[in-house]
Amino acid sequence: MSLMKAAEAPTHQRPLEIALPAPGDALEQDEEWVVVNTATGWRKIRLHDYGDVYAVPGLYERWVYDIFRCASPAKISELLSRALAESATTPESLSVLDLGAGNGCVADTLQDLGIETFIGVDIYEEAAEAAERDRPGLYTDYIIGDLTALHDEGRGILDRHAVNCLTCVAALGFGDIPPEVFAAAFNEIEVDGWVAFTIKEDFLSTADDSGFSRLIRRMLAEDALELVARETYVHRVSTDGQELIYEALIGRKRADVPTIQIR
Ligand SMILES: C[S@@+](CC[C@H](N)C(=O)[O-])C[C@H]1O[C@@H](n2cnc3c(N)ncnc32)[C@H](O)[C@@H]1O
């Protein structure tokens, strides 16, 4: 194991001590873990147990951004910024539905473009709590729940906001957001609204059986999604230092996508 101290970490209350598995351990993306020195002692936490990750202040940023060098929010911000400028759309006119919002790293980056309204959605209550703890006031509203079975409070929030941009960064697949939830979020966006998301390139190959490849191809073929920009990039490195290749896509929603028979 290698021990890392985070004396320079920006948002921490105190420096975090974390230890990663030794390089060479080949872990699937949804198996990655660290041990972290918390107020109650050392704990092993799996990255995909997001509730546990967000409950430790600064752990997500230290692990995913400092150590894994995640570039996805910056990439989506760069491409969206360019697309908005080319279509003479002002960032202030966007009302963003941030799907898989976590503790707000994506909205934090996008607010630098001048976007002011963010509605977060996440399945974990700890994500909403961490967003308010780490970035108070960033989200106008935050829905905790499943968009395919939305509770009345969540429905009320979406009805109050005319959301015209969907962001979903580093959150599709791997037991995280399934195609059905992505489609439900897409259908919440106003027609002609913006869609900005990242996805592992494997999920877009025709061999993919998660349903994303079929959903995205169907969105494009049926003109529900008009692609504006698409770029292949390094999302982050894995625990054993391998580059994880993702695609960033920016588009305009032109119509709802049927949510039946997505897979
Ligand atoms: C890797 S994190 C990405 C967080 C943030 N978008 C970022 O880039 O920093 C994936 C997020 O998706 C959330 N998530 C997983 N399944 C979900 C679902 N069905 N609906 C909404 N959010 C979900 C997780 O709780 C987690 O916060």
The ligand as an ORCA input file, in Angstrom:
! r2SCAN-3c Opt
* xyz 0 1
  C     -18.643      9.152    -10.041
  S     -19.891     10.068     -9.241
  C     -19.885     11.557    -10.228
  C     -20.286     12.759     -9.434
  C     -20.176     14.067    -10.201
  N     -21.012     14.055    -11.395
  C     -18.733     14.343    -10.580
  O     -18.397     14.218    -11.778
  O     -17.941     14.701     -9.717
  C     -21.425      9.287     -9.764
  C     -22.651      9.850     -9.064
  O     -23.833      9.249     -9.626
  C     -24.748      9.038     -8.553
  N     -25.766      8.054     -8.953
  C     -25.638      6.705     -9.052
  N     -26.798      6.135     -9.449
  C     -27.695      7.146     -9.593
  C     -29.056      7.207    -10.003
  N     -29.752      6.108    -10.350
  N     -29.660      8.425    -10.054
  C     -28.959      9.551     -9.716
  N     -27.674      9.546     -9.330
  C     -27.035      8.369     -9.265
  C     -23.856      8.585     -7.424
  O     -24.475      8.678     -6.160
  C     -22.688      9.550     -7.570
  O     -22.882     10.722     -6.851
*
